[in-house]
Amino acid sequence: MKPHRSNLILVFGILGLVTCQPLGIFAWIMGSNDLKEMAMGRMDPSGRDQTNIGKICGMIAAGMMALGLLLVLVWLLIVAGVLGSAAYSAKSMPPSASSRMLPTPAEPVIPPPPVQPVKPVKPVRPVEPEAPER
């Protein structure tokens, strides 16, 4: 009969929950295999409870790791979609529209001031200088 590895599986399961989630996968796989061995009578059954607890901790750690990876993937897809749509919309706008995003209000039409008739100017005779007296 093989000795049980319940302490190792429990440590892997707890470390998977606390620090290093990939260790939870090892605890889950090793715990499942050891529980099968115990059920068949090939392994010492005295560590069954600790092995089961380590396996459950490993399952929780693996689930947390999968959820974290899924959230990171969704976040990356959202960021890529936002950046892609921003780049696409900037390319599809004409240059004049991309420089100013908001339309300017129409300016009111102000009529020009009325034209005043020009009065004729009398010609002015040039003033001749007077000759000095001698």
Secondary structure as the mmCIF struct_conf table of DSSP 4:
data_model
#
loop_
_struct_conf.conf_type_id
_struct_conf.id
_struct_conf.beg_label_comp_id
_struct_conf.beg_label_asym_id
_struct_conf.beg_label_seq_id
_struct_conf.end_label_comp_id
_struct_conf.end_label_asym_id
_struct_conf.end_label_seq_id
STRN STRN1 LYS A 2 LYS A 2
HELX_LH_PP_P HELX_LH_PP_P1 PRO A 3 HIS A 4
HELX_RH_AL_P HELX_RH_AL_P1 SER A 6 VAL A 18
TURN_TY1_P TURN_TY1_P1 THR A 19 THR A 19
TURN_TY1_P TURN_TY1_P2 GLN A 21 GLN A 21
HELX_RH_AL_P HELX_RH_AL_P2 PRO A 22 MET A 40
TURN_TY1_P TURN_TY1_P3 GLY A 41 GLY A 41
BEND BEND1 ARG A 42 ARG A 42
STRN STRN2 MET A 43 MET A 43
HELX_RH_3T_P HELX_RH_3T_P1 PRO A 45 GLY A 47
HELX_RH_AL_P HELX_RH_AL_P3 ARG A 48 SER A 92
BEND BEND2 MET A 93 MET A 93
HELX_RH_AL_P HELX_RH_AL_P4 PRO A 95 SER A 99
BEND BEND3 LEU A 102 LEU A 102
HELX_LH_PP_P HELX_LH_PP_P2 PRO A 103 GLU A 133
#
